[in-house]
Amino acid sequence: MTLLRTEQPHPAHAALDTYDTATLVDAFVADQAQAALAVRAAAAALAQAVDAAVPRLRAGGRIVTVGAGTSGRLGVLDSVELHPTFNWPPERAPALLAGGHGAMFVAVEGAEDSREQGAADLLALRPTPLDVVLLLAASGGTPYALGAAAAARGAGALTVGLVNNPGAPLAAACEMGVVLDTGPEVISGSTRLKAGTAQKIALNTFSSSVMVRLHKVYGNLMVDLRASNAKLVQRALRLTVRASGAPEAQAQAALSACGERVKTAIVMLKAGVDATGAEALLADAEGSVHAALAAAAHRR
């Protein structure tokens, strides 16, 4: 039987169970560092996926993540963090995990083995050509993900497969394939290790790049966050002060006047307009703070 690269025993760590603690920890840390290199090698493919995704999302599409086990849980994690980080609507970031929501906490053995269930779960979301479907599988051959990929492509959605083995079926089944070639794991076959780390880095990179392109960031400031708790309310104030250069009291007044929306407050303060005017400028600029401020300056 031919083993996938992610399943092969690591040639450098055949005596792993004899290592002292310091050597053991060093082995894991050093191997995890290879995950970032695998993502760097796939950077061009990730950039192409971002460029293909942005027009669909700008037109109202959704980011859908699909996976089983560790891969699926990482997809769920990325999807739920988009709302507080970038104020991305939760309904526009559904996540499918083989075995359902309960599989987030308790492994549902065998759930990943059904192509039919993957297809059914994806179709239940009523996919459209505007949707972007990210399908994750370390092996690249998970039936659940393959079924979902076929259903998504049939609906005209953009499909992006993130896999950890070259030549994986899922990469070929998707319109765009991103291969994160992490090779053998320190613990043979445990793809929750650097294969999972590479998937997390790739997901962070993809979704963050998309959000920058959708004007959720001003400079390198996270200005479209959802101020949903005390920590984020304070962060919103700090961001507004930094981006606008206004005194803290003035920034707080602007935030209070616009419902704690950082982008709106920045435009209010820098363009000298009220909340309604700032919202109009941002709407005309497709949410870009730079473009909104340029338009305001042009009108003066």
Stockholm file with secondary structure:
# STOCKHOLM 1.0

chainA/1-300         MTLLRTEQPHPAHAALDTYDTATLVDAFVADQAQAALAVRAAAAALAQAVDAAVPRLRAGGRIVTVGAGTSGRLGVLDSVELHPTFNWPPERAPALLAGGHGAMFVAVEGAEDSREQGAADLLALRPTPLDVVLLLAASGGTPYALGAAAAARGAGALTVGLVNNPGAPLAAACEMGVVLDTGPEVISGSTRLKAGTAQKIALNTFSSSVMVRLHKVYGNLMVDLRASNAKLVQRALRLTVRASGAPEAQAQAALSACGERVKTAIVMLKAGVDATGAEALLADAEGSVHAALAAAAHRR
#=GR chainA/1-300 SS CCCCGGGSBCTTCTTGGGCCHHHHHHHHHHHHHHHHHHHHHTHHHHHHHHHHHHHHHHTTCCEEEEESHHHHHHHHHHHHHHHHHHCCCGGGSCEEETTCGGGGTSCCTTGGGCHHHHHHHHHTTCCCTTCEEEEEESSSCCHHHHHHHHHHHHTTCEEEEEESSTTCHHHHHSSEEEECCCCSBSSTTCTTTHHHHHHHHHHHHHHHHHHHHTTCEETTEETTCCCCSHHHHHHHHHHHHHHHCCCHHHHHHHHHHTTSCHHHHHHHHHHTCCHHHHHHHHHHTTTCHHHHHHHHHHHC
#=GC SS_cons         CCCCGGGSBCTTCTTGGGCCHHHHHHHHHHHHHHHHHHHHHTHHHHHHHHHHHHHHHHTTCCEEEEESHHHHHHHHHHHHHHHHHHCCCGGGSCEEETTCGGGGTSCCTTGGGCHHHHHHHHHTTCCCTTCEEEEEESSSCCHHHHHHHHHHHHTTCEEEEEESSTTCHHHHHSSEEEECCCCSBSSTTCTTTHHHHHHHHHHHHHHHHHHHHTTCEETTEETTCCCCSHHHHHHHHHHHHHHHCCCHHHHHHHHHHTTSCHHHHHHHHHHTCCHHHHHHHHHHTTTCHHHHHHHHHHHC
//
